[in-house]
Amino acid sequence: MTQEFQDTSGNINEQVTLKALDNAQEILTQVWGLVKQENIPPAVERKLEQCFDLMPANTDINMVGMMFARPVQTTRLQLAGFTKEQTIPYLEKIGWQGESDRLAQMMAIAPANFSPFTLTFDVDEQVYPRIGLKYFTPCTTKDAPPWQEFLEILVRHQLCSPEKGEALRKWPGYTQIKGNSPSFFQIIENAAALRENRLLNVMERNFGQIKMVYQPGLPFEAKAYLTCSYVNILVPRT
């Protein structure tokens, strides 16, 4: 599976492909030198190597971020494919010193169908206690709005106000872009379908993800990431 290395330093957005987990450490070391103009410190290299080596077999490196815009110069790991059962044992193996019971409580909040999820944490010579869990749209949900139950649970746990929960529930949908006709290429591409349909340019509104955050000594935190994208849809002629 192809994964990405991404530098998230404000205006910089460098990307290098990680073609396999086996050579992730080598690529990261090379990119570190290119981006930071210095060799990766040996203690940081050893800790990152440990984080990669101990990943469960079904998980992937989704992103490695050098957080230049942050006050602490740590490396952000974003690892996809984790389940609740795998998360705490993995974190303890790599030296995480957070509160396992509290993290387990936070993981129990999300609906069961939002699994696996993406695990995020910061690393230098150590693994920092702050943990993020990113939940994306489950593939198994086709009929009911997949985020509805999640939002209701967040409101119930006082991680989202009722007003924000209602606004988020109403966000998904489409807005037609008036006065913006389909281009020549769009018409040619959809020529056969246009005999019975009209081609509309619309803005599609949806959820990108919900992220929950554990940090020692602080209440759990929930963040909603929304998307808005330009798409073309076919609607029956009336």
C-alpha positions in Angstrom: 0.0 0.0 0.0 1.3 3.5 -0.8 1.5 5.9 2.1 2.6 9.5 2.3 5.1 11.5 4.3 3.8 15.0 4.7 5.5 18.1 6.1 2.8 20.3 7.8 4.8 23.4 8.5 2.5 26.2 7.7 3.3 27.3 4.2 5.5 24.3 3.4 3.8 21.1 2.1 6.4 18.6 0.9 5.4 15.0 0.2 7.4 11.9 -0.4 5.9 8.4 -1.0 6.4 5.7 1.5 6.1 2.6 -0.7 6.3 0.1 2.1 6.5 0.0 5.9 9.9 -1.7 5.6 11.7 1.3 4.2 9.7 4.0 6.0 12.5 4.7 8.5 15.1 5.1 5.7 12.8 7.6 3.8 12.0 9.5 6.9 15.7 9.9 7.7 16.4 11.2 4.2 13.4 13.6 4.3 14.4 14.9 7.7 17.8 16.0 6.4 16.2 17.7 3.3 13.5 19.5 5.3 15.4 20.4 8.5 18.8 20.7 7.0 20.3 18.6 9.8 20.7 14.9 10.6 17.9 13.3 12.6 19.0 13.0 16.3 19.9 9.4 17.1 17.5 9.2 20.1 14.6 10.4 17.9 15.5 8.0 15.2 15.5 5.1 17.6 12.1 6.1 19.0 10.6 6.5 15.6 12.0 3.1 14.5 10.4 1.5 17.6 7.1 3.1 16.8 7.2 1.7 13.2 8.5 -1.7 14.2 5.8 -2.4 16.8 2.8 -1.4 14.7 0.2 -4.2 14.4 0.3 -6.1 11.1 -3.1 -4.6 9.9 -2.1 -1.0 10.4 -0.4 1.5 8.1 1.6 4.8 8.2 -0.9 7.4 7.0 1.2 10.5 7.6 4.4 11.7 9.3 4.3 15.4 10.0 7.1 17.8 11.0 5.2 20.4 13.0 7.3 23.5 12.4 4.4 25.8 13.2 4.1 24.4 16.7 6.1 25.6 19.7 7.4 22.1 20.4 9.4 20.6 17.6 8.0 17.1 17.7 7.1 14.7 14.9 3.5 13.8 14.5 2.7 10.2 13.6 -0.7 9.4 12.1 -1.2 5.6 11.9 -4.3 4.1 10.3 -6.2 0.9 10.9 -6.2 0.7 14.7 -8.9 -0.9 16.8 -9.8 -0.2 20.4 -8.2 -3.6 21.4 -4.9 -2.7 19.7 -4.4 0.9 20.7 -3.4 0.8 24.4 -1.2 -2.3 24.2 0.6 -0.7 21.2 1.1 2.7 23.0 2.4 1.0 26.2 4.9 -1.0 24.1 6.4 2.2 22.6 6.7 3.9 26.0 3.5 6.0 26.3 3.0 7.2 29.8 -0.6 8.3 29.7 -3.7 7.1 31.6 -4.8 3.9 30.0 -8.2 3.9 31.8 -9.0 7.4 30.7 -8.0 6.7 27.1 -10.2 3.6 27.2 -13.1 5.7 28.4 -12.7 8.0 25.4 -12.4 5.2 22.9 -15.7 3.7 24.3 -17.6 6.9 23.3 -17.4 6.4 19.5 -20.0 4.1 17.9 -18.8 0.6 17.2 -19.1 0.9 13.4 -16.5 3.7 13.4 -13.7 1.2 13.6 -10.9 0.9 12.7 -9.8 4.5 13.2 -6.6 6.5 12.8 -4.3 7.0 15.8 -2.2 10.2 16.2 0.5 11.2 18.7 3.7 13.2 18.9 7.2 11.8 19.2 10.8 13.0 19.8 13.0 11.1 22.2 9.7 10.1 23.9 6.1 9.5 23.1 4.0 12.4 24.3 0.8 11.7 26.3 -1.6 13.6 24.1 -3.5 11.1 21.9 -5.8 11.9 19.0 -8.3 9.4 17.4 -9.6 10.3 13.9 -12.9 8.7 12.8 -13.9 8.6 9.2 -17.1 7.6 7.5 -17.6 3.9 8.0 -17.9 1.9 4.8 -20.6 -0.4 6.3 -23.2 2.4 6.6 -25.3 3.0 3.5 -28.8 4.0 4.4 -28.8 5.9 7.7 -26.7 9.1 8.0 -23.4 7.7 9.4 -22.6 10.7 11.6 -26.1 11.1 13.2 -25.5 8.7 16.0 -22.0 10.0 16.6 -23.2 13.5 17.0 -26.0 12.5 19.4 -23.4 10.6 21.5 -21.1 13.6 21.6 -24.0 15.9 22.7 -25.0 13.3 25.4 -21.4 13.3 26.7 -21.3 17.1 26.7 -18.5 17.1 24.1 -20.7 19.1 21.7 -23.4 21.6 22.5 -26.9 20.8 21.3 -26.8 23.9 19.0 -23.6 22.8 17.3 -24.8 19.3 17.1 -27.9 20.4 15.2 -25.9 22.6 12.9 -23.5 19.8 12.1 -26.4 17.4 11.4 -27.7 19.9 8.8 -24.4 20.5 7.1 -24.3 17.6 4.6 -26.0 18.4 1.4 -25.7 20.2 -2.0 -25.8 23.8 -3.1 -26.3 24.5 -6.8 -23.9 27.0 -8.3 -26.3 29.3 -10.2 -25.1 30.9 -13.4 -22.3 28.4 -13.8 -23.0 26.3 -16.8 -21.2 23.0 -17.4 -18.1 23.2 -19.6 -17.7 21.8 -23.1 -15.6 19.0 -21.7 -18.1 18.1 -19.0 -20.9 17.9 -21.7 -18.8 15.7 -24.0 -17.8 13.4 -21.1 -21.5 12.9 -20.1 -23.0 13.1 -23.6 -24.8 9.7 -23.4 -26.3 10.4 -20.0 -27.4 14.0 -21.0 -30.1 12.6 -23.3 -32.2 11.9 -20.3 -30.5 14.0 -17.6 -29.3 17.5 -16.9 -25.7 18.2 -15.7 -25.5 20.5 -12.7 -22.5 22.1 -11.1 -22.9 21.9 -7.3 -21.0 22.3 -4.1 -21.2 19.1 -2.0 -21.1 19.6 1.8 -20.1 16.7 3.9 -18.1 15.4 7.0 -14.4 14.8 6.6 -13.8 13.3 10.0 -14.5 13.6 13.8 -11.4 13.7 15.9 -11.4 13.0 19.6 -8.5 14.1 21.8 -7.2 12.8 25.1 -4.8 14.9 27.1 -3.9 14.3 30.8 -5.6 16.6 33.2 -8.0 18.0 30.7 -11.5 17.1 29.6 -11.9 15.0 26.4 -12.2 17.1 23.3 -14.1 16.5 20.1 -13.5 18.3 16.8 -15.5 18.0 13.5 -13.7 18.5 10.2 -16.1 19.5 7.4 -15.6 19.3 3.7 -16.9 21.4 0.8 -16.1 20.2 -2.8 -17.1 21.1 -6.3 -18.8 18.3 -8.1 -21.0 17.6 -11.1 -24.2 15.6 -10.7 -26.8 14.3 -13.2 -30.5 14.9 -12.5 -33.5 13.6 -14.5 -35.0 16.0 -17.0 -38.5 17.0 -16.1 
